[in-house]
Structures are given as C-alpha cells and as structure tokens.
C-alpha cells in the first residue's frame, strides 16, 4: 500500500493526523531558475533517499516560505500504479539540508489549525458550551472500535464533567453498509429533539450486533419511538436532505482534518486515532492543567 511506503518512511505515523503548519507566504507560480534547480535537486535526492525509481512519479512544489526563514516548505506528491500520496518536506534555501516531518512555529499553538477546522455548533454535545477543554469524536455507528469508545466514555465523561464532548459523524460507507443510515437516523433525532439524540445514539451502539442493512430502518424507528419522538416526523426526516447533508458535512469536515479511520478524537485540536483511553485521559488532564512555556522548566 502506498501510504505504508510513503508515510512509513517519510513521516511518523502520528503525523498522518496532524496537518503540516501552513506556509506563511507562497512563492511565485513560476519559480526562478535557482528555485527550479533547487526543486530538481530535491527530486533527485528524495528518489535516492526512498528508492523511488522510474515507476514512481514525483512532483515537488510550489516552494513556499516555511516557519523558518532559512527553509522552503515543499509540497510533495508521489504516485505509483495510479495511487497518489502527498506530504510536506523542507529544504534549506542554500540547497544543503533536507528535513522531513513537520516544522512548527514555536510562538503559536501547533493545533490551532485543527481547532479552526472544527465546527462545533449544530452538532450533538454534552457539557458546558464554553468549556476550557473540548473533545470532538468522529465516529461510525457500525464501527466496533467506536462502540468500545462509547463504552469507555460512559465512565470517562462523568469523571470530567467540566469538558465539552461533541459527536460528529464519519460513516465509513465503503466497509459499513448501514453506518450512514444510522447516522442520518441519529441526526433526525437531534433535529427533532437534541436531548433525544443521546437515547438513539446509545440504542444504536447497544444493539450494534443486531442491526443490519436489511433491518436498520425498522430499528431506527423503534429507537425513535423509545425516545418519544414523533414517528411521522422521524420517518419523513429519514429521507430528508437536511439530515443527509448534516452527516455529509461532518464527513467533509473530518476529511479536512485528515481523518481516515474511526474513532478519531480531537482534544482541543490534539488528534487521537483509535480512541485509546490512556491517551485520551492524558490529553484531557494536560489540557485541563496545561504547562505554559514560561513555567515548563521551573
């Protein structure tokens, strides 16, 4: 698989979920002769570094200013057998140093870009609206690991009553045939009565093994009835554009954050793929009592 070749060599695994720092300025569309030569030299170097022969199509650029004044930020796309993968590398302006991974401006929050991309309003949430710590989960109702995180949250959230938990849909439709329908059903519950969402949410996960693509509609209507929702309104909503659009908007938001598996959690922008309880707890505790740069070594 291309990601394994590219990210496995070029980037640490965690960086798949942490977008690179945005360039401060972009270079002209047409690079100068010196910049064109720099890109050509960089291509030769990465081909040698990663053993990318002629079967690999490599595209570099355009050059952009990185957080360091001495380096260019260089977008890189490599394609093999029609499968592209992308990343970012850094090259010194004198052409002598190549840096892979990420470069951060230490004067800014490294997760600020993630926070900007998270649109919390209009999604189911628990906890104070202006909480110091916000935990956002991108989830798939048919995903076994999402159900495991659901069980974990039953005890974890009460232990952190001061945080805000936000649920967003990310159905993996290619492998989970009823996940999107379930997401639409839960969204319909939210539209009719935001508090009822959590009842339907729980019913779906509690009955995950009993739901199938053939019976998901009947199950959703049963769950809605148990949540005291108006059955006619709920049935109409299941086919509505409003509910489907809301689910698709969540999915697109996840895409902008490089979500590609479920569950993926963001805690004040910090990504946690897989819903690992110990990591989530670590991040919640840290964000509740952050270490500021001026006190980090005191």
C-alpha positions as CSV (number, residue, x, y, z in Angstrom):
1,X,0.0,0.0,0.0
2,X,1.4,3.4,-0.9
3,X,0.8,5.1,2.4
4,X,2.9,2.4,4.1
5,X,5.8,3.1,1.7
6,X,5.5,6.9,1.9
7,X,4.3,7.8,5.4
8,X,6.1,4.8,6.9
9,X,9.4,6.2,5.6
10,X,8.8,9.9,5.2
11,X,6.7,10.7,8.3
12,X,6.0,9.4,11.7
13,X,2.6,7.6,11.9
14,X,1.1,10.2,14.2
15,X,1.7,12.9,11.7
16,X,-0.9,11.5,9.3
17,X,-3.4,13.2,11.6
18,X,-1.5,16.4,12.2
19,X,-1.6,18.7,9.2
20,X,1.6,20.5,8.5
21,X,2.0,24.1,9.5
22,X,0.5,26.3,6.9
23,X,3.0,28.3,4.8
24,X,3.2,32.0,5.6
25,X,3.6,33.1,2.0
26,X,3.7,31.4,-1.3
27,X,6.3,31.7,-4.0
28,X,5.5,32.9,-7.5
29,X,3.8,30.4,-9.8
30,X,6.9,30.3,-12.0
31,X,10.0,29.6,-9.9
32,X,13.2,31.4,-10.6
33,X,16.0,29.5,-12.3
34,X,17.7,28.9,-8.9
35,X,14.4,27.7,-7.4
36,X,13.8,25.4,-10.4
37,X,17.2,23.9,-9.9
38,X,16.6,23.5,-6.2
39,X,13.4,21.5,-6.9
40,X,15.2,19.4,-9.5
41,X,18.0,18.6,-6.9
42,X,15.4,17.9,-4.3
43,X,13.6,15.4,-6.5
44,X,16.9,13.6,-7.2
45,X,17.6,13.5,-3.5
46,X,14.2,12.1,-2.4
47,X,14.3,9.5,-5.2
48,X,17.6,8.3,-3.9
49,X,16.6,8.5,-0.2
50,X,13.4,6.5,-0.7
51,X,14.5,4.3,-3.6
52,X,11.8,5.8,-5.9
53,X,12.7,4.5,-9.3
54,X,11.1,5.4,-12.7
55,X,7.8,3.7,-11.8
56,X,7.3,6.4,-9.2
57,X,6.0,9.8,-10.5
58,X,7.3,12.5,-8.2
59,X,6.0,16.1,-8.1
60,X,7.5,18.8,-5.9
61,X,6.4,22.4,-5.3
62,X,5.5,25.1,-5.5
63,X,8.0,26.4,-3.0
64,X,6.6,28.4,0.0
65,X,8.1,30.1,3.0
66,X,8.3,27.8,6.0
67,X,8.1,28.9,9.7
68,X,11.9,29.0,9.5
69,X,13.3,31.9,7.4
70,X,16.1,29.6,6.2
71,X,13.9,26.9,4.7
72,X,11.3,26.5,2.0
73,X,8.2,24.4,2.6
74,X,7.8,22.0,-0.3
75,X,4.6,20.0,-1.0
76,X,5.4,16.6,-2.4
77,X,3.2,14.1,-4.3
78,X,4.4,10.6,-5.2
79,X,2.3,8.3,-7.4
80,X,2.7,4.6,-8.1
81,X,0.3,2.4,-10.0
82,X,-2.1,5.3,-10.2
83,X,-2.3,5.8,-6.4
84,X,-1.1,9.2,-5.2
85,X,0.1,10.1,-1.8
86,X,1.1,13.6,-0.5
87,X,3.2,15.1,2.2
88,X,5.4,18.1,3.0
89,X,9.2,18.3,3.2
90,X,11.5,21.2,4.0
91,X,14.6,22.2,2.0
92,X,17.1,24.9,3.1
93,X,17.4,27.8,0.8
94,X,21.1,27.1,0.2
95,X,20.1,23.6,-1.0
96,X,22.3,21.8,1.5
97,X,19.7,20.5,4.0
98,X,16.6,18.3,3.6
99,X,14.2,17.9,6.5
100,X,11.3,15.5,6.6
101,X,8.4,15.5,9.0
102,X,6.9,18.8,10.3
103,X,8.2,22.2,11.2
104,X,6.4,24.3,13.8
105,X,6.4,27.9,14.7
106,X,7.1,27.7,18.4
107,X,5.3,31.0,19.0
108,X,1.9,29.5,18.0
109,X,-0.3,26.7,19.1
110,X,0.6,23.7,16.9
111,X,-3.0,22.5,16.9
112,X,-4.6,25.9,16.1
113,X,-5.3,24.9,12.5
114,X,-7.2,21.8,13.7
115,X,-9.3,23.9,16.1
116,X,-10.2,26.3,13.3
117,X,-11.4,23.5,11.1
118,X,-13.7,22.0,13.8
119,X,-17.2,23.4,13.5
120,X,-18.9,22.5,16.8
121,X,-22.2,24.4,16.5
122,X,-25.1,22.3,15.3
123,X,-23.7,19.0,16.5
124,X,-24.8,16.9,19.5
125,X,-22.8,17.9,22.6
126,X,-22.6,17.3,26.3
127,X,-21.0,19.6,28.8
128,X,-20.5,23.3,29.2
129,X,-20.7,25.3,26.0
130,X,-17.7,27.4,27.0
131,X,-15.7,24.6,28.5
132,X,-11.9,25.0,28.7
133,X,-11.5,21.6,27.1
134,X,-13.4,20.3,24.1
135,X,-13.3,16.7,23.0
136,X,-14.7,16.0,19.5
137,X,-15.2,12.5,18.2
138,X,-15.6,11.5,14.6
139,X,-17.5,8.2,14.8
140,X,-19.1,5.5,12.8
141,X,-22.1,3.7,14.3
142,X,-21.2,0.4,12.7
143,X,-17.5,0.5,13.8
144,X,-16.7,-2.0,16.6
145,X,-13.9,0.3,17.9
146,X,-16.4,3.2,18.1
147,X,-18.6,1.0,20.3
148,X,-15.6,0.3,22.5
149,X,-15.0,4.0,22.9
150,X,-18.7,4.5,23.6
151,X,-18.4,2.1,26.5
152,X,-15.3,3.9,27.7
153,X,-17.0,7.3,27.6
154,X,-19.7,6.0,29.9
155,X,-17.2,6.2,32.8
156,X,-14.7,8.7,31.4
157,X,-17.1,11.6,30.7
158,X,-18.6,11.6,34.3
159,X,-15.0,11.8,35.6
160,X,-14.5,15.0,33.6
161,X,-17.8,17.0,34.0
162,X,-16.0,20.2,33.1
163,X,-15.3,19.2,29.5
164,X,-17.5,19.5,26.4
165,X,-17.9,16.4,24.3
166,X,-19.1,16.8,20.7
167,X,-20.2,14.0,18.4
168,X,-19.6,14.2,14.7
169,X,-20.4,11.6,12.0
170,X,-17.8,9.9,9.9
171,X,-19.5,6.8,8.4
172,X,-17.1,4.6,6.5
173,X,-19.6,3.7,3.8
174,X,-17.1,1.6,1.8
175,X,-16.9,-1.1,4.5
176,X,-20.0,-0.4,6.7
177,X,-23.3,-0.7,4.7
178,X,-25.7,0.7,7.3
179,X,-23.4,3.2,9.1
180,X,-24.6,6.3,7.0
181,X,-28.3,5.4,7.5
182,X,-27.8,5.1,11.3
183,X,-26.0,8.4,11.3
184,X,-28.9,10.0,9.4
185,X,-31.4,8.4,11.9
186,X,-29.4,9.8,14.9
187,X,-29.3,13.2,13.2
188,X,-33.1,13.1,12.7
189,X,-33.4,12.5,16.5
190,X,-31.2,15.5,17.1
191,X,-33.2,17.7,14.7
192,X,-36.5,16.8,16.4
193,X,-35.2,17.0,20.0
194,X,-31.4,17.4,20.7
195,X,-31.7,15.6,24.0
196,X,-33.3,12.6,22.3
197,X,-30.1,12.2,20.2
198,X,-28.3,10.6,23.1
199,X,-31.0,8.0,23.6
200,X,-30.9,6.9,19.9
201,X,-27.1,7.1,19.9
202,X,-27.0,4.7,22.9
203,X,-29.6,2.4,21.4
204,X,-27.6,2.1,18.1
205,X,-24.3,1.2,19.9
206,X,-26.0,-1.1,22.4
207,X,-27.7,-3.0,19.6
208,X,-24.9,-2.8,17.0
209,X,-24.7,-6.6,16.7
210,X,-28.4,-6.8,16.0
211,X,-28.5,-4.2,13.3
212,X,-28.1,-5.0,9.6
213,X,-28.5,-3.2,6.3
214,X,-31.9,-5.0,5.9
215,X,-33.4,-4.0,9.3
216,X,-31.7,-0.7,10.1
217,X,-34.8,1.4,9.1
218,X,-37.0,-0.6,11.4
219,X,-34.5,-0.5,14.2
220,X,-34.2,3.3,13.9
221,X,-37.9,3.8,14.0
222,X,-38.1,1.6,17.1
223,X,-35.3,3.6,18.8
224,X,-37.1,6.8,17.9
225,X,-40.3,5.6,19.5
226,X,-38.5,4.6,22.7
227,X,-37.1,8.2,22.7
228,X,-40.6,9.5,22.5
229,X,-40.1,11.2,19.1
230,X,-43.0,11.8,16.8
231,X,-42.9,8.8,14.5
232,X,-44.3,10.5,11.3
233,X,-41.8,13.4,11.6
234,X,-39.0,11.0,12.2
235,X,-39.9,8.8,9.2
236,X,-40.1,11.8,7.0
237,X,-36.7,13.1,8.2
238,X,-35.0,9.8,7.4
239,X,-35.4,10.6,3.7
240,X,-34.8,14.3,4.1
241,X,-32.0,16.3,2.5
242,X,-31.4,18.2,5.8
243,X,-30.3,15.2,7.8
244,X,-28.2,13.7,5.0
245,X,-26.5,17.0,4.3
246,X,-25.6,17.3,8.0
247,X,-24.0,13.9,8.0
248,X,-22.1,14.6,4.8
249,X,-20.9,18.0,6.2
250,X,-19.4,16.2,9.2
251,X,-17.7,13.8,6.9
252,X,-16.2,16.6,4.8
253,X,-15.0,18.3,8.0
254,X,-13.3,15.1,9.0
255,X,-11.6,14.9,5.6
256,X,-10.1,18.4,6.1
257,X,-8.6,17.2,9.3
258,X,-7.1,14.1,7.6
259,X,-9.4,11.7,9.5
260,X,-9.3,8.4,7.7
261,X,-10.3,5.9,10.5
262,X,-12.8,5.8,13.3
263,X,-12.9,6.6,16.0
264,X,-10.7,9.7,15.7
265,X,-10.8,12.1,18.6
266,X,-9.6,15.7,18.8
267,X,-9.0,17.2,22.3
268,X,-8.5,20.9,21.9
269,X,-7.3,20.1,18.5
270,X,-4.9,17.3,19.6
271,X,-5.7,14.2,17.5
272,X,-6.1,10.7,19.0
273,X,-6.7,7.9,16.4
274,X,-8.3,4.7,17.6
275,X,-9.8,6.1,20.8
276,X,-7.1,4.9,23.2
277,X,-8.4,5.5,26.7
278,X,-4.9,6.2,28.3
279,X,-4.0,8.7,25.6
280,X,-7.4,10.4,25.8
281,X,-7.1,10.7,29.6
282,X,-3.6,12.0,29.3
283,X,-4.7,14.7,26.9
284,X,-7.8,15.6,28.9
285,X,-5.6,16.0,32.1
286,X,-3.0,18.0,30.3
287,X,-5.4,20.4,28.6
288,X,-7.2,20.9,31.9
289,X,-3.9,22.0,33.5
290,X,-1.6,23.0,30.6
291,X,2.1,23.7,31.1
292,X,2.9,27.2,29.8
293,X,6.2,27.8,28.1
294,X,7.3,30.2,30.9
295,X,6.8,27.5,33.6
296,X,7.6,24.3,31.7
297,X,11.1,24.0,33.2
298,X,10.5,25.6,36.6
